[in-house]
Amino acid sequence: MNKKFDCVDMKHRAARIIQKKLSKLSREEELEYWRVQTRELREQQRKLLKKVKTKV
């Protein structure tokens, strides 16, 4: 069986990309990176939840 999509592999690749980005940052820069990422994720979640609620 030939998989077209491997979620574990995708997760590992994403983690390596993030690790590479963070390795170049100071502690404060890393904390700011996570603040921004969290803010963006919450905004995406809010938009999706709003979209789902309007469909019901």
PQR file with spaces between the fields and no chain letter, atoms N, CA, C, O and H, PARSE charges and radii, in Angstrom:
ATOM       1  N    MET     1       0.839   -1.178    0.000 -0.4000 1.5000
ATOM       2  CA   MET     1       0.000    0.000    0.000 -0.0000 2.0000
ATOM       3  C    MET     1       0.885    1.243    0.000  0.5500 1.7000
ATOM       4  O    MET     1       1.839    1.338    0.773 -0.5500 1.4000
ATOM       5  N    ASN     2       0.568    2.174   -0.855 -0.4000 1.5000
ATOM       6  CA   ASN     2       1.352    3.387   -1.001 -0.0000 2.0000
ATOM       7  C    ASN     2       0.568    4.572   -0.440  0.5500 1.7000
ATOM       8  O    ASN     2      -0.477    4.946   -0.973 -0.5500 1.4000
ATOM       9  H    ASN     2      -0.206    2.097   -1.483  0.4000 1.0000
ATOM      10  N    LYS     3       1.088    5.163    0.649 -0.4000 1.5000
ATOM      11  CA   LYS     3       0.413    6.307    1.267 -0.0000 2.0000
ATOM      12  C    LYS     3       0.657    7.566    0.450  0.5500 1.7000
ATOM      13  O    LYS     3       1.768    7.810   -0.023 -0.5500 1.4000
ATOM      14  H    LYS     3       1.937    4.860    1.082  0.4000 1.0000
ATOM      15  N    LYS     4      -0.394    8.360    0.291 -0.4000 1.5000
ATOM      16  CA   LYS     4      -0.234    9.653   -0.363 -0.0000 2.0000
ATOM      17  C    LYS     4       0.059   10.731    0.659  0.5500 1.7000
ATOM      18  O    LYS     4       0.647   11.761    0.328 -0.5500 1.4000
ATOM      19  H    LYS     4      -1.296    8.162    0.675  0.4000 1.0000
ATOM      20  N    PHE     5      -0.344   10.503    1.899 -0.4000 1.5000
ATOM      21  CA   PHE     5      -0.175   11.502    2.942 -0.0000 2.0000
ATOM      22  C    PHE     5       0.195   10.809    4.244  0.5500 1.7000
ATOM      23  O    PHE     5      -0.462    9.851    4.651 -0.5500 1.4000
ATOM      24  H    PHE     5      -0.821    9.666    2.168  0.4000 1.0000
ATOM      25  N    ASP     6       1.234   11.287    4.889 -0.4000 1.5000
ATOM      26  CA   ASP     6       1.697   10.716    6.153 -0.0000 2.0000
ATOM      27  C    ASP     6       1.729   11.839    7.184  0.5500 1.7000
ATOM      28  O    ASP     6       2.626   12.681    7.163 -0.5500 1.4000
ATOM      29  H    ASP     6       1.767   12.066    4.558  0.4000 1.0000
ATOM      30  N    CYS     7       0.745   11.850    8.089 -0.4000 1.5000
ATOM      31  CA   CYS     7       0.633   12.952    9.044 -0.0000 2.0000
ATOM      32  C    CYS     7       1.804   12.990   10.023  0.5500 1.7000
ATOM      33  O    CYS     7       2.205   14.073   10.449 -0.5500 1.4000
ATOM      34  H    CYS     7       0.016   11.166    8.106  0.4000 1.0000
ATOM      35  N    VAL     8       2.353   11.854   10.384 -0.4000 1.5000
ATOM      36  CA   VAL     8       3.492   11.833   11.307 -0.0000 2.0000
ATOM      37  C    VAL     8       4.713   12.454   10.636  0.5500 1.7000
ATOM      38  O    VAL     8       5.438   13.235   11.253 -0.5500 1.4000
ATOM      39  H    VAL     8       2.027   10.974   10.038  0.4000 1.0000
ATOM      40  N    ASP     9       4.934   12.109    9.393 -0.4000 1.5000
ATOM      41  CA   ASP     9       6.046   12.696    8.643 -0.0000 2.0000
ATOM      42  C    ASP     9       5.855   14.205    8.505  0.5500 1.7000
ATOM      43  O    ASP     9       6.814   14.963    8.651 -0.5500 1.4000
ATOM      44  H    ASP     9       4.346   11.474    8.892  0.4000 1.0000
ATOM      45  N    MET    10       4.641   14.642    8.230 -0.4000 1.5000
ATOM      46  CA   MET    10       4.345   16.060    8.109 -0.0000 2.0000
ATOM      47  C    MET    10       4.652   16.781    9.429  0.5500 1.7000
ATOM      48  O    MET    10       5.234   17.866    9.430 -0.5500 1.4000
ATOM      49  H    MET    10       3.863   14.026    8.112  0.4000 1.0000
ATOM      50  N    LYS    11       4.262   16.177   10.533 -0.4000 1.5000
ATOM      51  CA   LYS    11       4.508   16.761   11.860 -0.0000 2.0000
ATOM      52  C    LYS    11       6.008   16.881   12.119  0.5500 1.7000
ATOM      53  O    LYS    11       6.474   17.908   12.613 -0.5500 1.4000
ATOM      54  H    LYS    11       3.789   15.296   10.533  0.4000 1.0000
ATOM      55  N    HIS    12       6.755   15.848   11.791 -0.4000 1.5000
ATOM      56  CA   HIS    12       8.210   15.865   12.001 -0.0000 2.0000
ATOM      57  C    HIS    12       8.888   16.913   11.133  0.5500 1.7000
ATOM      58  O    HIS    12       9.793   17.610   11.593 -0.5500 1.4000
ATOM      59  H    HIS    12       6.376   15.014   11.390  0.4000 1.0000
ATOM      60  N    ARG    13       8.462   17.028    9.888 -0.4000 1.5000
ATOM      61  CA   ARG    13       9.055   18.044    8.999 -0.0000 2.0000
ATOM      62  C    ARG    13       8.769   19.448    9.519  0.5500 1.7000
ATOM      63  O    ARG    13       9.655   20.303    9.520 -0.5500 1.4000
ATOM      64  H    ARG    13       7.727   16.462    9.514  0.4000 1.0000
ATOM      65  N    ALA    14       7.547   19.688    9.958 -0.4000 1.5000
ATOM      66  CA   ALA    14       7.179   21.000   10.492 -0.0000 2.0000
ATOM      67  C    ALA    14       7.983   21.315   11.748  0.5500 1.7000
ATOM      68  O    ALA    14       8.433   22.447   11.928 -0.5500 1.4000
ATOM      69  H    ALA    14       6.827   18.994    9.958  0.4000 1.0000
ATOM      70  N    ALA    15       8.167   20.330   12.610 -0.4000 1.5000
ATOM      71  CA   ALA    15       8.945   20.531   13.838 -0.0000 2.0000
ATOM      72  C    ALA    15      10.391   20.892   13.515  0.5500 1.7000
ATOM      73  O    ALA    15      10.986   21.739   14.181 -0.5500 1.4000
ATOM      74  H    ALA    15       7.802   19.411   12.464  0.4000 1.0000
ATOM      75  N    ARG    16      10.956   20.249   12.493 -0.4000 1.5000
ATOM      76  CA   ARG    16      12.338   20.568   12.102 -0.0000 2.0000
ATOM      77  C    ARG    16      12.441   22.000   11.578  0.5500 1.7000
ATOM      78  O    ARG    16      13.412   22.701   11.866 -0.5500 1.4000
ATOM      79  H    ARG    16      10.472   19.561   11.952  0.4000 1.0000
ATOM      80  N    ILE    17      11.448   22.430   10.814 -0.4000 1.5000
ATOM      81  CA   ILE    17      11.444   23.792   10.277 -0.0000 2.0000
ATOM      82  C    ILE    17      11.373   24.805   11.416  0.5500 1.7000
ATOM      83  O    ILE    17      12.115   25.787   11.424 -0.5500 1.4000
ATOM      84  H    ILE    17      10.660   21.861   10.579  0.4000 1.0000
ATOM      85  N    ILE    18      10.486   24.569   12.368 -0.4000 1.5000
ATOM      86  CA   ILE    18      10.341   25.470   13.511 -0.0000 2.0000
ATOM      87  C    ILE    18      11.614   25.472   14.348  0.5500 1.7000
ATOM      88  O    ILE    18      12.079   26.531   14.768 -0.5500 1.4000
ATOM      89  H    ILE    18       9.884   23.771   12.361  0.4000 1.0000
ATOM      90  N    GLN    19      12.172   24.303   14.590 -0.4000 1.5000
ATOM      91  CA   GLN    19      13.404   24.205   15.383 -0.0000 2.0000
ATOM      92  C    GLN    19      14.530   24.998   14.727  0.5500 1.7000
ATOM      93  O    GLN    19      15.299   25.669   15.415 -0.5500 1.4000
ATOM      94  H    GLN    19      11.794   23.443   14.248  0.4000 1.0000
ATOM      95  N    LYS    20      14.630   24.926   13.409 -0.4000 1.5000
ATOM      96  CA   LYS    20      15.668   25.661   12.688 -0.0000 2.0000
ATOM      97  C    LYS    20      15.462   27.170   12.842  0.5500 1.7000
ATOM      98  O    LYS    20      16.422   27.910   13.058 -0.5500 1.4000
ATOM      99  H    LYS    20      14.006   24.381   12.850  0.4000 1.0000
ATOM     100  N    LYS    21      14.208   27.626   12.729 -0.4000 1.5000
ATOM     101  CA   LYS    21      13.911   29.047   12.914 -0.0000 2.0000
ATOM     102  C    LYS    21      14.274   29.504   14.319  0.5500 1.7000
ATOM     103  O    LYS    21      14.907   30.544   14.497 -0.5500 1.4000
ATOM     104  H    LYS    21      13.428   27.025   12.554  0.4000 1.0000
ATOM     105  N    LEU    22      13.873   28.728   15.311 -0.4000 1.5000
ATOM     106  CA   LEU    22      14.070   29.117   16.703 -0.0000 2.0000
ATOM     107  C    LEU    22      15.527   29.076   17.132  0.5500 1.7000
ATOM     108  O    LEU    22      15.925   29.811   18.035 -0.5500 1.4000
ATOM     109  H    LEU    22      13.358   27.882   15.166  0.4000 1.0000
ATOM     110  N    SER    23      16.321   28.235   16.503 -0.4000 1.5000
ATOM     111  CA   SER    23      17.726   28.107   16.899 -0.0000 2.0000
ATOM     112  C    SER    23      18.500   29.405   16.682  0.5500 1.7000
ATOM     113  O    SER    23      19.548   29.609   17.294 -0.5500 1.4000
ATOM     114  H    SER    23      15.998   27.638   15.769  0.4000 1.0000
ATOM     115  N    LYS    24      18.001   30.269   15.829 -0.4000 1.5000
ATOM     116  CA   LYS    24      18.680   31.532   15.521 -0.0000 2.0000
ATOM     117  C    LYS    24      18.187   32.689   16.384  0.5500 1.7000
ATOM     118  O    LYS    24      18.705   33.800   16.279 -0.5500 1.4000
ATOM     119  H    LYS    24      17.149   30.103   15.332  0.4000 1.0000
ATOM     120  N    LEU    25      17.196   32.444   17.233 -0.4000 1.5000
ATOM     121  CA   LEU    25      16.587   33.519   18.007 -0.0000 2.0000
ATOM     122  C    LEU    25      17.061   33.528   19.456  0.5500 1.7000
ATOM     123  O    LEU    25      17.434   32.500   20.021 -0.5500 1.4000
ATOM     124  H    LEU    25      16.775   31.541   17.319  0.4000 1.0000
ATOM     125  N    SER    26      17.032   34.718   20.031 -0.4000 1.5000
ATOM     126  CA   SER    26      17.305   34.840   21.466 -0.0000 2.0000
ATOM     127  C    SER    26      16.077   34.333   22.219  0.5500 1.7000
ATOM     128  O    SER    26      15.043   34.049   21.614 -0.5500 1.4000
ATOM     129  H    SER    26      16.729   35.553   19.572  0.4000 1.0000
ATOM     130  N    ARG    27      16.197   34.223   23.525 -0.4000 1.5000
ATOM     131  CA   ARG    27      15.072   33.752   24.341 -0.0000 2.0000
ATOM     132  C    ARG    27      13.863   34.680   24.189  0.5500 1.7000
ATOM     133  O    ARG    27      12.735   34.213   24.035 -0.5500 1.4000
ATOM     134  H    ARG    27      17.037   34.453   24.016  0.4000 1.0000
ATOM     135  N    GLU    28      14.101   35.987   24.233 -0.4000 1.5000
ATOM     136  CA   GLU    28      13.002   36.942   24.088 -0.0000 2.0000
ATOM     137  C    GLU    28      12.374   36.865   22.695  0.5500 1.7000
ATOM     138  O    GLU    28      11.154   36.951   22.559 -0.5500 1.4000
ATOM     139  H    GLU    28      15.017   36.366   24.358  0.4000 1.0000
ATOM     140  N    GLU    29      13.187   36.706   21.683 -0.4000 1.5000
ATOM     141  CA   GLU    29      12.667   36.585   20.317 -0.0000 2.0000
ATOM     142  C    GLU    29      11.845   35.303   20.165  0.5500 1.7000
ATOM     143  O    GLU    29      10.819   35.286   19.486 -0.5500 1.4000
ATOM     144  H    GLU    29      14.178   36.636   21.794  0.4000 1.0000
ATOM     145  N    GLU    30      12.308   34.242   20.803 -0.4000 1.5000
ATOM     146  CA   GLU    30      11.572   32.979   20.747 -0.0000 2.0000
ATOM     147  C    GLU    30      10.214   33.114   21.438  0.5500 1.7000
ATOM     148  O    GLU    30       9.200   32.635   20.930 -0.5500 1.4000
ATOM     149  H    GLU    30      13.141   34.256   21.355  0.4000 1.0000
ATOM     150  N    LEU    31      10.205   33.768   22.593 -0.4000 1.5000
ATOM     151  CA   LEU    31       8.933   33.983   23.286 -0.0000 2.0000
ATOM     152  C    LEU    31       7.986   34.822   22.440  0.5500 1.7000
ATOM     153  O    LEU    31       6.787   34.548   22.396 -0.5500 1.4000
ATOM     154  H    LEU    31      11.028   34.157   23.005  0.4000 1.0000
ATOM     155  N    GLU    32       8.508   35.836   21.773 -0.4000 1.5000
ATOM     156  CA   GLU    32       7.666   36.668   20.900 -0.0000 2.0000
ATOM     157  C    GLU    32       7.150   35.854   19.713  0.5500 1.7000
ATOM     158  O    GLU    32       6.002   36.016   19.299 -0.5500 1.4000
ATOM     159  H    GLU    32       9.483   36.059   21.809  0.4000 1.0000
ATOM     160  N    TYR    33       7.996   34.981   19.168 -0.4000 1.5000
ATOM     161  CA   TYR    33       7.566   34.095   18.072 -0.0000 2.0000
ATOM     162  C    TYR    33       6.336   33.296   18.504  0.5500 1.7000
ATOM     163  O    TYR    33       5.346   33.224   17.777 -0.5500 1.4000
ATOM     164  H    TYR    33       8.928   34.849   19.505  0.4000 1.0000
ATOM     165  N    TRP    34       6.410   32.696   19.701 -0.4000 1.5000
ATOM     166  CA   TRP    34       5.290   31.875   20.169 -0.0000 2.0000
ATOM     167  C    TRP    34       4.070   32.726   20.499  0.5500 1.7000
ATOM     168  O    TRP    34       2.940   32.273   20.312 -0.5500 1.4000
ATOM     169  H    TRP    34       7.214   32.754   20.292  0.4000 1.0000
ATOM     170  N    ARG    35       4.270   33.940   20.983 -0.4000 1.5000
ATOM     171  CA   ARG    35       3.122   34.832   21.231 -0.0000 2.0000
ATOM     172  C    ARG    35       2.381   35.127   19.931  0.5500 1.7000
ATOM     173  O    ARG    35       1.153   35.059   19.871 -0.5500 1.4000
ATOM     174  H    ARG    35       5.188   34.308   21.135  0.4000 1.0000
ATOM     175  N    VAL    36       3.140   35.451   18.904 -0.4000 1.5000
ATOM     176  CA   VAL    36       2.544   35.768   17.600 -0.0000 2.0000
ATOM     177  C    VAL    36       1.846   34.543   17.019  0.5500 1.7000
ATOM     178  O    VAL    36       0.719   34.636   16.533 -0.5500 1.4000
ATOM     179  H    VAL    36       4.137   35.506   18.953  0.4000 1.0000
ATOM     180  N    GLN    37       2.516   33.400   17.069 -0.4000 1.5000
ATOM     181  CA   GLN    37       1.924   32.179   16.520 -0.0000 2.0000
ATOM     182  C    GLN    37       0.636   31.816   17.251  0.5500 1.7000
ATOM     183  O    GLN    37      -0.340   31.400   16.625 -0.5500 1.4000
ATOM     184  H    GLN    37       3.432   33.324   17.464  0.4000 1.0000
ATOM     185  N    THR    38       0.631   31.971   18.570 -0.4000 1.5000
ATOM     186  CA   THR    38      -0.561   31.670   19.368 -0.0000 2.0000
ATOM     187  C    THR    38      -1.690   32.621   19.005  0.5500 1.7000
ATOM     188  O    THR    38      -2.836   32.200   18.849 -0.5500 1.4000
ATOM     189  H    THR    38       1.423   32.308   19.078  0.4000 1.0000
ATOM     190  N    ARG    39      -1.369   33.905   18.871 -0.4000 1.5000
ATOM     191  CA   ARG    39      -2.370   34.909   18.503 -0.0000 2.0000
ATOM     192  C    ARG    39      -2.988   34.569   17.132  0.5500 1.7000
ATOM     193  O    ARG    39      -4.206   34.633   16.963 -0.5500 1.4000
ATOM     194  H    ARG    39      -0.438   34.247   18.998  0.4000 1.0000
ATOM     195  N    GLU    40      -2.147   34.215   16.173 -0.4000 1.5000
ATOM     196  CA   GLU    40      -2.637   33.882   14.837 -0.0000 2.0000
ATOM     197  C    GLU    40      -3.494   32.618   14.857  0.5500 1.7000
ATOM     198  O    GLU    40      -4.522   32.552   14.183 -0.5500 1.4000
ATOM     199  H    GLU    40      -1.158   34.164   16.310  0.4000 1.0000
ATOM     200  N    LEU    41      -3.077   31.627   15.621 -0.4000 1.5000
ATOM     201  CA   LEU    41      -3.848   30.392   15.725 -0.0000 2.0000
ATOM     202  C    LEU    41      -5.219   30.662   16.332  0.5500 1.7000
ATOM     203  O    LEU    41      -6.230   30.159   15.842 -0.5500 1.4000
ATOM     204  H    LEU    41      -2.242   31.680   16.169  0.4000 1.0000
ATOM     205  N    ARG    42      -5.252   31.452   17.393 -0.4000 1.5000
ATOM     206  CA   ARG    42      -6.533   31.765   18.032 -0.0000 2.0000
ATOM     207  C    ARG    42      -7.449   32.528   17.090  0.5500 1.7000
ATOM     208  O    ARG    42      -8.663   32.320   17.101 -0.5500 1.4000
ATOM     209  H    ARG    42      -4.431   31.861   17.791  0.4000 1.0000
ATOM     210  N    GLU    43      -6.886   33.402   16.282 -0.4000 1.5000
ATOM     211  CA   GLU    43      -7.686   34.147   15.305 -0.0000 2.0000
ATOM     212  C    GLU    43      -8.260   33.193   14.249  0.5500 1.7000
ATOM     213  O    GLU    43      -9.429   33.306   13.879 -0.5500 1.4000
ATOM     214  H    GLU    43      -5.900   33.571   16.273  0.4000 1.0000
ATOM     215  N    GLN    44      -7.454   32.273   13.774 -0.4000 1.5000
ATOM     216  CA   GLN    44      -7.941   31.271   12.809 -0.0000 2.0000
ATOM     217  C    GLN    44      -9.039   30.426   13.421  0.5500 1.7000
ATOM     218  O    GLN    44     -10.046   30.150   12.769 -0.5500 1.4000
ATOM     219  H    GLN    44      -6.504   32.181   14.073  0.4000 1.0000
ATOM     220  N    GLN    45      -8.859   30.011   14.671 -0.4000 1.5000
ATOM     221  CA   GLN    45      -9.876   29.207   15.352 -0.0000 2.0000
ATOM     222  C    GLN    45     -11.173   29.993   15.508  0.5500 1.7000
ATOM     223  O    GLN    45     -12.261   29.451   15.310 -0.5500 1.4000
ATOM     224  H    GLN    45      -8.041   30.235   15.201  0.4000 1.0000
ATOM     225  N    ARG    46     -11.055   31.271   15.862 -0.4000 1.5000
ATOM     226  CA   ARG    46     -12.226   32.121   16.031 -0.0000 2.0000
ATOM     227  C    ARG    46     -12.997   32.238   14.716  0.5500 1.7000
ATOM     228  O    ARG    46     -14.224   32.139   14.701 -0.5500 1.4000
ATOM     229  H    ARG    46     -10.172   31.711   16.022  0.4000 1.0000
ATOM     230  N    LYS    47     -12.278   32.449   13.618 -0.4000 1.5000
ATOM     231  CA   LYS    47     -12.918   32.565   12.305 -0.0000 2.0000
ATOM     232  C    LYS    47     -13.607   31.260   11.910  0.5500 1.7000
ATOM     233  O    LYS    47     -14.729   31.276   11.405 -0.5500 1.4000
ATOM     234  H    LYS    47     -11.282   32.529   13.630  0.4000 1.0000
ATOM     235  N    LEU    48     -12.938   30.138   12.139 -0.4000 1.5000
ATOM     236  CA   LEU    48     -13.536   28.847   11.803 -0.0000 2.0000
ATOM     237  C    LEU    48     -14.776   28.569   12.631  0.5500 1.7000
ATOM     238  O    LEU    48     -15.776   28.077   12.108 -0.5500 1.4000
ATOM     239  H    LEU    48     -12.026   30.125   12.549  0.4000 1.0000
ATOM     240  N    LEU    49     -14.720   28.880   13.916 -0.4000 1.5000
ATOM     241  CA   LEU    49     -15.863   28.669   14.800 -0.0000 2.0000
ATOM     242  C    LEU    49     -17.034   29.540   14.356  0.5500 1.7000
ATOM     243  O    LEU    49     -18.179   29.089   14.343 -0.5500 1.4000
ATOM     244  H    LEU    49     -13.908   29.280   14.341  0.4000 1.0000
ATOM     245  N    LYS    50     -16.750   30.769   13.997 -0.4000 1.5000
ATOM     246  CA   LYS    50     -17.797   31.674   13.512 -0.0000 2.0000
ATOM     247  C    LYS    50     -18.421   31.127   12.231  0.5500 1.7000
ATOM     248  O    LYS    50     -19.638   31.178   12.056 -0.5500 1.4000
ATOM     249  H    LYS    50     -15.819   31.135   14.007  0.4000 1.0000
ATOM     250  N    LYS    51     -17.588   30.607   11.344 -0.4000 1.5000
ATOM     251  CA   LYS    51     -18.053   30.049   10.074 -0.0000 2.0000
ATOM     252  C    LYS    51     -18.949   28.828   10.321  0.5500 1.7000
ATOM     253  O    LYS    51     -19.993   28.681    9.685 -0.5500 1.4000
ATOM     254  H    LYS    51     -16.599   30.566   11.486  0.4000 1.0000
ATOM     255  N    VAL    52     -18.539   27.964   11.239 -0.4000 1.5000
ATOM     256  CA   VAL    52     -19.312   26.762   11.563 -0.0000 2.0000
ATOM     257  C    VAL    52     -20.655   27.155   12.182  0.5500 1.7000
ATOM     258  O    VAL    52     -21.687   26.573   11.849 -0.5500 1.4000
ATOM     259  H    VAL    52     -17.691   28.084   11.756  0.4000 1.0000
ATOM     260  N    LYS    53     -20.639   28.127   13.068 -0.4000 1.5000
ATOM     261  CA   LYS    53     -21.869   28.549   13.734 -0.0000 2.0000
ATOM     262  C    LYS    53     -22.868   29.154   12.745  0.5500 1.7000
ATOM     263  O    LYS    53     -24.076   29.004   12.925 -0.5500 1.4000
ATOM     264  H    LYS    53     -19.800   28.599   13.338  0.4000 1.0000
ATOM     265  N    THR    54     -22.389   29.822   11.722 -0.4000 1.5000
ATOM     266  CA   THR    54     -23.305   30.428   10.748 -0.0000 2.0000
ATOM     267  C    THR    54     -23.917   29.388    9.824  0.5500 1.7000
ATOM     268  O    THR    54     -24.967   29.631    9.230 -0.5500 1.4000
ATOM     269  H    THR    54     -21.407   29.943   11.575  0.4000 1.0000
ATOM     270  N    LYS    55     -23.278   28.239    9.696 -0.4000 1.5000
ATOM     271  CA   LYS    55     -23.823   27.171    8.848 -0.0000 2.0000
ATOM     272  C    LYS    55     -24.923   26.379    9.548  0.5500 1.7000
ATOM     273  O    LYS    55     -25.739   25.742    8.882 -0.5500 1.4000
ATOM     274  H    LYS    55     -22.425   28.042   10.179  0.4000 1.0000
ATOM     275  N    VAL    56     -24.957   26.408   10.863 -0.4000 1.5000
ATOM     276  CA   VAL    56     -25.916   25.616   11.625 -0.0000 2.0000
ATOM     277  C    VAL    56     -27.249   26.286   11.689  0.5500 1.7000
ATOM     278  O    VAL    56     -28.179   25.754   12.295 -0.5500 1.4000
ATOM     279  H    VAL    56     -24.294   26.925   11.404  0.4000 1.0000
